[in-house]
Amino acid sequence: MQLLTARFTCAQPSFCRWAARQSVWMLRIAMSMGVAAILGCGDRLVDSQCYDPCSPDAYGMISGIGPAGGTIEYRDPDHPMDGLKVRVPAGAWDACWEVWVRKRGIFNTPDYPRGFVPFERPAATGSVEIVIYRSNDDGTETYPPDSMYLEILFPLHSIVAGDSEVLSAFCYDRTAESWEIRLPDALDNEVLTVTTSDWRQKWSWGRIDLNRIDYDRYVAPVMEEHYGTYSWNQIEATLDSLKYTLGPLSLNCVSLVVARNFFEAAQHESYEVIQHIQGTIRCGDCDATTPEFYRELRQYLDLNVKAYITELLIDYQRNKLIKLWGMTCMLIIQYQLLSIQCDYLCFLDELTLPFYLSMATHYTSYMAVTLIDLYIEAGFINCPLH
């Protein structure tokens, strides 16, 4: 039997690839439903002859995930979304569902606020949706509850944060009708991971330009959510202790005491986060909350400048005595560099957005507490509670 073949040229290769995937997927479903009509499907999750959304050979970007957990991946080498994964740990779901990673274009994506630099920039950028459903025998679809735990792994590819930028995920708050920052639960050089239970949200990821973003609108709420429990408990405890003495005291005094407790709590909470993050970094003895860290940093920078100048002297000086003197100086500099406990280049490479936010909170809170203390101690206000 001779196999007839034909070649054609597609004007839109990406569309043709998508159409081919969809055609094969629809053909598989049609064949499965045809078998089901002949043999009788019964429980589609039990009868191996019937269409099973958890089948290990599910095609393309649509696959099944159930109680055993699983991972699906968006595959398109020509698109920035290539390598995006949805992962569900074993035991997170109690039933099997079809899962689809869907790319939404610019006309189906709300505008990004200033300071948000999503993954396709400088090109116009769409968004990502996670679709979860189950196909029924009658052609309809059943959707799961709004709360379905999953993990989204965003590929970073060539996304590199600049000096005033940090990497983050974004999600669209349907109630507030606004994009929001989602701090990564895990971050390395290749993948940014977030966890969520609201699978119906639109998602995106990329960079946050801290010089352009509205800090009070987008960054502050994230920090308040992160530090809020401990801080607001401190404030409520302060208010409870003051409620019987509010009468004879100035309202300004009460406000200052409450504010001081709030900032002190935020300083304490952010310090714990900083220490936890630093404990996971293996780059020597680095503690960015101590004066020694910055004293050694100045020494580190000074030695590197001296090393650069000495190296130029060695490379371009023809006098052998001067070269020998330069090499001796270089050995001394290298020895002094080895005495520095923190590998600053390694340390800076490992830092993530939560660390910078925690450092900003820590030192802002420290300055606020110091200024309030100075204001009260200078006698600008009579505040006996302090």
N, C-alpha and C positions, 0 to 999 in steps of 0.2 A: 504494500500500500504506500503510495507516494504522499508525503505531507506537503500541502501547499502552504507557502508562507508569503507574506507581503511586508514591504517596508514603507513607512511613511514618515514624514517630518512634522513634528508638532510645533505649532507656533508658540504655545505657552507650555513649556516642559513641566513647570511646577503644577499647573492645573491638570495636565495629563496624568502625572503621577498620582495626584489626589483622586482623579476620576477612576483610575485603574484600581486603587485600593478599595474605593467604595463599591465598584462593580463586583470585585471578588468577594467582598464581605456580604453584599446582598445576595450573590449567587449561593454562598454557603448557607445563609439563613433560609433561602428558598428551598434548597435541597433538604435541609434539616426538617423544615415544616412539611415537605412532601413525604419524607419517611415517616414523620409523626402521623400524618393523615392515614398512611397505609397500615402501620404497625400499631398505632395507638400510643400516645406519648406518656400518659399517666403523669408521674412526678418527673419533671424535666431535669431535676437535679440528681435523679437516681438512674433513670433509663439511659444507658450510654448511646442508644440510637437516636436520641432526641437532642435538640439544640441545648447545649449547656453553657451558660455564660461563664462558668469557671473552667471550661475546657482548656487544657494546656496548649492546644494548637490554635487558639483564637488569633485572628489575623490582624496585622497592622496595629493601628493606634487604639483599637477597641479590644478590650480583653475583659475577662471576668476575675473578680476578686471576692473571696468569701471568708468564712471563719478561719481558714488556714493562713490567711494573709496573702500578700503578693505585691508585685511591683509592675507597673506599666511604664513605657517610655515613649516619648514623642520622637520619631525618627524622620529627619529630613536634613541631610548634610548641607543643603543650600539655605537653611533658615536658622536664625539665631536661637530658635526654640529647640533645636536639635539637642537631644540629651536630657530634656526636662522629664523628670520622673514623678510619678505619684506612687507612694509606698504606704501600705497598710500592714501594721504588725499583726501577727497571729493573735486571734482572740478579740480583736477590736470590733469586728462585725459579726453578727450572729446569722447572717444570710448571705447569699451570693448575688452579686450585682455586676452589671456591665458597666465599665468605666471608660470614659472617653476624654482625652485632652483636646480641647477645641481652641483653635486660634481665632480671636475676634479682631476684625479689622478696625480701622480708625473711625469708621462711621458707626460702629457699635461699641466704641470705647469713649467714656467721658474724658474731657480734656484734663491733662495733668497740670497740677499747680506749679507755679514758679519754684524752682529749686529741685523738682523731681526730674531726674534724668533717666528715663526708662531704657530698656535693653536694646532697642533698635535705633536709638539716636545716633547720628543726627537725622536719620530718616524718620518719617512719620511713624508713630508707634501705636500698635494695637494693644491687646491684652489677652489674657488666658482665662479660660473657664474649664472647670472640672465637671463633666456631666456624668451623673450616676442614675441608672435606671435598669429595668428588666423588661424585656419584650414578652408580651403575652401571645397566646395562640391565636387570639382574634385580631391581632394586628395592633392592639393598643399597647401603651407603655405604662408601667408602674414605677413611681419614683419613691425613694426612701425618705425617712424623716430628715428634717433640716440638719440635725446634729449627727454627723458621721465622721468619726476621727480619722484623719489621714495626715500624711507627711508629704510636703511638696519639696522636691529637690531642684532648684533652679541652677542651670549651668552658667558659669561665669565667662567661659571662653576668653574673649579678649577684653572683657570689662575690667578696667583698672581704675581705682579711685585716685583722684588727684590729691594735692596737698590739703585742700579744704573740702574734700568729699569723703563720704563713707558709703559702704555697700549696704544695701537694705532691700527688703521686699516691700511691696505696696499692695494693699487690698482696698477695694471700693466699698465703703459703708453705704448700704442702700438706704438706711434710715436718714443719715445726715447728708446723703447725696454728695459725698466727697471722698477723695482718695485719702488714705491714712497710711502712716508708716507702720510696718511690722518688723520689729527687731528679729534678726535671725536667731534661731535656737541652736544652730551650729553653722560654722563658717570655716572654709579652708580656701586654698588657692583655686579650686576647681568648682566647688559647689556651695551654694547658700541654701540652707534648709530651714523651713518653717513648719510648725505643726498647727493644725486647725481642726475644728469640728463643724465649721460653717462652710460646707462644700459649695454653696450656691453663690459665693462671692466671685467677683472678677478679681484677677490677680495680675501682678506685674512685678518686675524687679529691675534693679539697676543701681544708680548712684544718687546720693542726696548731696546737693551743693549747699553747704552750711552757710555760705556767704549770701545766698539768694533766697533761701527758704524763709517762710514766715515762722520764726522760732516759737512764738507764743501759740500759734494756731496748730502746728503740726508736731513739733518736737516736745514742747512742754507737756502735753497730755500723755505722751508715751512715758515720760519720766515720772509723771504723777501716778500713772497706773503701776509703774514698776516699784515706786517707793511709797505708794499711798497708804498701804495698810498700817505699817509701823508708824508713819508720821501722823496720820489722822488719829490713831489711837492715843498718841502723845498729846495732841491738841485737845481731844475730848477729855482726857484725864486732867489737863490743865484747867479747862473750863469748869469741870466738876469741882475742882479745888477752890475755884474763885467765885463760884456762884453765890456763896454766903457773904462775900466781902466786896461785891461789885459796888455797893452803895457809896462808901467813903472813898473809893479809889477813882482816879481819873480814867476815863475810857482809853486814853492814849497809853497809859501804863499797862492796862490789861491787854491792849492790842500788841504792845511791844513784847510782853511776856509770852503771849501766845505765839507771836511770830518767831521769837527766839527759840522756843521749844520745837517749833516746826522745823526751823533750819538746823537745829542741833540734831534732831531725829534724822533728817535727810542726810546730814554729814555722817552720822553713825552708819546708816544703812548703805550709803554709797561706799564708805570705807570697807565694809564687809564684802561688797561686790568686787571692789578693786582687788582686795587680798585674794579672793577666790579665783579671779581671772589670772592674777599673777602667779598663783600656785600651780596653774596648768601649763605655764610657759617655762620651758627648759632652756633658758638663755643666761644662766648665771644668777648671781644675787642681785635682782632688780626690784626695787620698791619705790615706785614713783611718788609715794606719799611722804618720803623722808628727804631732809636737806642733803644727805649724803649722795642721793641719786643725782641731784642737779650739780653738786660740787664735782663729782666724778665725771658728769657729762661735760662740764666745762673743760676739765682736764683732758678728757677723751678728744674733744674737738681741737683743743690746743695742740695736743701731740700729733694728731692727724695732719694739721696744717704744717707743723714743723717737719713731719715725715715727707710731705709732698715737696716742700721747698728743698729739703736735703736730697731727695731723689733727683730733682732737677739739677742740683749742683753736681751730683755724681755723674749724671748722664752727659752733661754738656761741658764739664771741666776737664781740661787735658792735663793739668798739673797732677802728677801722681800723688804728691804729698797731700794736696787738697782732697783728692779722691779718697785717699786712705783716711783722712780726718772725717770726711763725710760718711764713709762706711762705718767708722767707729760711732759717730753720732747716731746713725740709723740703728745700730745694735742697741745703743742705750735707749732710744725711743721705743723700740720694739719691746725691750724688757719692761719699760714703764707701762706700756699698753697692756702687757700681760698681768701687771699688778692690779689693773682695774677689774673689779669683780663682775660687772655687768657687761654682756655683749650687746651693745646698744643697737647695732644694725639688726641682729637677730630679734631683739625685743620689739623694735618698732615694726618689723615685718609681721609679727604674730598678733599685733593688737587689732581689735575689732570695734565696731560701733558701740556696743555696750560699755566697753572700757572708757572710750572718750566721753560718753554721756555721764558715766559715773564720776570721772575726774572733774568734769565741768560742774556737776552737782556738788561734789565734795568741796572744791575750792570756793565756789559761789556761796555755799552754806557757811563755810568757815569765815569768809569775809563778812557775811551778813551778821553772824553771831558777834564777831569782833566789833563791828560798827555799832550794833545795838548796845553792847556793853560799854563802849566808849561814850555813847550818847547819854546813857543813864549815869555812869560814874562821873561824867563831867558836870552833872547837876542841871542839865537842860530840862529834866523832868523829875518830879518827885515820885519815886517808884519803890516803896518799901518791900514789895514782894520779891524784888530781884535779889 
